[in-house]
Amino acid sequence: MKKLLLFTITIFVCLNFYSQHTYAFFGSFNRDKDTEGIFVYELDTINGNLSKVTTVKGILNPSFLTLSPNGKYVFACTESKTPNGGKVSSFEFNPENKTLTFINSQKSGGENPVYLTTHNGGKWLVNGNYTEGSVSVYPILDNGIIEPFVQNFQFSEGSINPGRQDRSHIHSTVFSPNFDYIFFPDLGADKIRAYKFESKKNEPLQVAEIPFTKTSLGSGPRHFTFHPNGKFAYCIEEMGGAVSAYSYENGKLNNIQRINTHSEKYKDDFESSDVHISPDGKFLYASNRGNENNIAIFSIQNDSTLKTIGYQSIKGKHPRVFALDPSGKFLIATNAQSGTVVVFKRNQETGLLKKIREKIKIKEVSCVQIRKY
């Protein structure tokens, strides 16, 4: 009996010691440093409930977040949509104490930072500035401190829409599967820019053999993602209301398909925004703002082209960014205009979505990142 009791206690302790927790990190346009700007919730991966863990004040408009490869640090675009502003900021997340602590900030190298990403080695941070159309590269120290940028690339040319494309507008910065290239969808120039990334150099961004891939004129490429197999990539086009699929090899993109993210009843004024693929690689999801406020759902065919299988109302307004949890069971959407966060259960066989919980209110919530610890 004593041996059985001891065995039971040991198993209980081990399960608790090695128990995993999943956290959702939300950014926002808080407009005021004295109000909360970043929010951390714990996601119950059984029923989809979100429980508030901590929040951060003292920062302005943390509009986009990304995490370090080890999950220890959270990096944010701050002072977004702030005249003559623009910074990138670093925070330390402690999952044991459930705290998020400010570390430091650096200038973003351009007005209105909108997207940032980290190299898988954890030593580099790359930021895209929308309004001025530039990209900045920062070294990251082991303690999470962001050092001043060592490279800043400024782009200028626009495209055919004078109201939206008067100049370059970098909207995302996305590493290739092997982290040896990085891609910059440029909404203003209708290009997906490409650079080699040589992480051991003091200035890692190097000119690629093919410096850009053209997209359809007036399409406005926005966000970009790779298939889990590393052989295909997908770009959502904000102004064109479409997703373009590409085959990928050694820094080179080859277009294989362009498919609408909207249904036939919508003819113009598209505001497509974000794109993600399920962990199993079988489905692609694309969000539409504006008139639609939904997520378009596609099955990924054997040749990696897309087939539309449905649309899911986002139950809010302006779904700027969404994310899937690592298990692929849940999709969390952030609706900036309605200030709501909505959790959907994902049918892993059909790819369809179903709203499962009441909305969480976060004023002008702008993005979400999900991480298991």
N, C-alpha and C positions, 0 to 999 in steps of 0.2 A: 504493500500500500504506500509506504514511504517513497519507494522508488518511482511509483506511478505519479505521486504528487510532485516529486521533484522534477520528473520529466515534463509534466504539464506546466509547471511554473517556468521551466527553461524555455519551452516552446512559446509561451505567452510573452516572456521577456524578449526573446529573439524577434518575434513578429512585431512587437512594438518598437524595438530598436531599429529594425530595418524597414519599418513602415514607410510608405511613400506618400507624398502629398503633392497635389497639383495646384499651381497658383496661376491666376489670371491677373495680368498687369494692364491697367487702363491709363491712357493719356487723355488729355482734354485741352480745350481752349478755355482756360479758366478766366482769362482777361484781367486777373487781379492777383498779385502775389500773396495777398492776405487770405486768399481762399484756397481750398484744396485743389491740387493740380494733377497729382498721380495717385491712383487708387490700386490697392492690392486686395484681391479676393481669393479665397480658397474654393476650388471647384470640387464638389463631391462627385467623383466619377461613377458613382452608382446611380444617383437620381438626378444629377445635373444642377443641384442647388449651388448657389454662390453665397459665401459668407465673408463679410468684410473683415480684413486682417489689419490693415494700416493705411494711412494716407500721408501725403507730403504737401506742405505749404512752402511758401517762400520762393517759388519759381513761376515764371510767366509762360503760359501757352506751351506746355510740354505735349506737342501735337503728335509726335511719333516716338515710339520706344523700340529698342532692341536689347537683347541680353547677350552677355559674354558667353562664349562656348561652354564654360563651366557653370553658368547660371549665377555666379557670385555677384556680378555687377549688372546694373541696368543703365543703359545710355539713352538719353533723350534729346530730341530736337527741342530747344527752348527758345523763347522769344520769337516763335513763328508768327507770321502776320503782324509783326511789330515794326512800324516805320523806323528805318535806320538801325534795326536790331538784328538779332540772329546769333544764337549760341548753340553749342552742344554741351551737355552736362552729364556727369557721372554720379551714380548712387551705388551704395553697397546694400545688397539684400541678405539678411540673415534669416533663413527659414526656421531656425531653432527658436530665436527670440521674436521672430515675425516682425522685424524692423526693416525699414528702408531709410538709409542715411545718406545725405548729400556729401559728395566728395569734392568735386570742383567743376568749373566750366571753362570753356574756351570759345573764342569767336568762331562763328561758323564759316567765315570767308565769303559770305554773301547774304543777301536779304532773304528771309523766309525759308529756313531749312525745313525740309518735309520728309526726309527719309534717311536712315543711316543703318549700317550693317557692320559686323565684325568679321575679321578673317578667322579661320578656324584655329590658328595658332594663338589667338587671343592677344596679339601684339599690335594690331592695327584696327582703326576705325575709319570708315569712309562715309562721308556725308554729302547729300545732294541738296543744293539750294535752288528753289523753284524760280523765284522772281528774277534773279540775276543770271540764272542758267550757269551755275558753276558747281564744281566738285572739289571737296577738301579731304585730305588724307592726314590722319593723326596717329602718332605712336601712343600706345597704352602701356603704362607701367604695371608691374605685377600687383601693386596695391590699388589698381583701378583708376589712378590719376590719368586724365587725358592731357597730353602735352600739346603745345601749339602745333598747328598744322605744318607739315613739311612740304606739301604740294597743294597747289590750288589751280585748277584748270578752269579757265573762263571761256564759255562758248557764246556765240553771238547770233548766228544766222537763224532766221525764222522760216515760215512756210506760207501757205496760201491764204490763211484766215487772218486778216489784219487785226481783228479784235482779240483773238486768242493766241496768235502765233507771230506777233511782231518781232519776237526774239526767242532765243533758246530758253526752255523751261525744263530743267532736269527734274524728273519726278520720282525716280527710285535708283538705288545702287545695289546690284545683285551679283554675288559671286557665282562663278561656274561651279559645277559639282566637285571639281578637283581643286578649286580655289586658286587656279593659276591664271584665270581671266576674270574680269569684272565688267558688267554691262550697265549702261545708263540710258534707260528710255528717256528720250527728249521730246516732250509734248510739243514744244514750240517749233522744233525743226523737222518733225516726222522722221526721226532716226532713232535707232537703238545703237548707241555708241559703245565701242569696245576697247578695252585696254588690257595688256598683259599685266599681271600682278606678280612681281618678283619680291617676295616677302623678306628676303635677306638683304635687300638693298636699302640704303638710307632713304631713297626716294623710289618706292616700289612700283608706282604706276609708270608703265612704259608703253610706247606706241605699239599697237597691234598691227599685224600684217593687213588685216581688213579692219579699218578704223570705225566703220559703222555699217549698219544694214538699214536700207530705206524701208519705211512703211508706206501705206497708202497715203496719198496727199490729203491733208485735213483730218487724218485719223487721230492724232494726238496720243501717241503711246504713253502709257502711265505706269503700270506695275508689271512685273515680270517674274516668272517662276519656272523652275526646271522640274521635269518628271523625275520620280525617284530612281529610274534606271539611268539617268544622266545623259540619255541620247536625244531627248527632245525638250523643247522649251516653249512657253506660251506667254504672249504679251497681251494685256488688255488695253484697248484703245478707247480712251475717255470720250473723245469727240466723235469717233466713228461708231461707237456702240457695238464693238466687235472684239473677238479674240483671234489673234493670229498664231498659228502653230508653226513651229520650226523644227527641223532636224538639227542636231548640234554635234560638232566634232572639232576639237582643238581650236576653240575661239571663233569658229565659223558657224553662222546661222543660214539655213536654207529654208525659205518659206514653203510649206506644204499645204496650208489651208488657211482660209479666213472665214469665220462664221459669226453671225450676229449673236449678240447677247440679249437682244430684245425680241419680243414677239412682233408679229406683222402689224399689229394695230398701232405701233409706235413708229413714226416715220422720221423724226428729227429731234433736235434738242437732247441728245444723248448725254448722260453723265455717268458712264461706266467707271468703276473705281478700283476694285481689288480682285485678285485672282489667286486661288489656292487649289492644290491637288490633295486628295485623300491619301493617307499614309500607304494604303495598299496600291496606289497608282491607278485605280479603276475609274475614278470620277474627278471631274474638274468643276469648280464652283466660281462664279463670277458675279460681282455685285453691281447693281444699277441704282443710281440715285435719281433725283429729279422727278419726272412724271411716273416712273415705274416703282421705285422703292422695293426692289425684290432681289432675289438671288437666282440667277440662271444656272441650271444644273445640266451637266453634260456627262455622258459616258465616254470613256476613252477607248477607242477601238484598237484592234490588234496592231494596226499600222500607225497608232498614236494620233489619228485624226479624231475629231470630236463629233458627237451626235447629241442633239438637244433632246433631253428627256423630261424637262419640266421647269416650272418657275415657282419659287416660294416667296410669298409676301414676307417682308422683313418685319412687319408689325410695328413700323415706326417710320421716321423720315430721315433720309440722307445717310444710308449705310456706307460710311467712308472706308472703314477697314473691318475685316472679320478674320477669324482664325479657327482652325480645327485643333482640338486637343491631341496630344501624342497618340492616344489610343484610337483616334478616329471615330469615337462614339458621339462626340458633341461638336457643334459649330456655335461659336459665340459671335454675335454681330454687334457693332457699335453704331448707333443712330445719332449723328451729331445734332441735327435740327430738333428732333423730339427729345434729345437728352436721355435716351434709354439704351439699356443693354438687354439683349434677348438671347436666351439659350435654346438651341434646337437639338433634338435627338436625331442622329443620322442613321438611316437604315443602311447597314453596310452591304446588303445584297442589292437593293434597288438604287441606292444613292439619294433617295428622297429625304426631305427634312420635315420634322414636326416640332412645332413650338411646345415646350414642356413645362415652362415655369413662368411665373409672373415677371414682368419687366422690372429691372433695377434702374433707379433714376440716378444718372450722373450727368450733370449739366454740361452740354456741349462735348460729350464724350467723343473722342476722335480716333482712338486706335486700341487694339488689344494684342497682347502677346501671351502665350500659354506655355508653361514649363513644368515638368515633373521633377520633384526633388526626392 
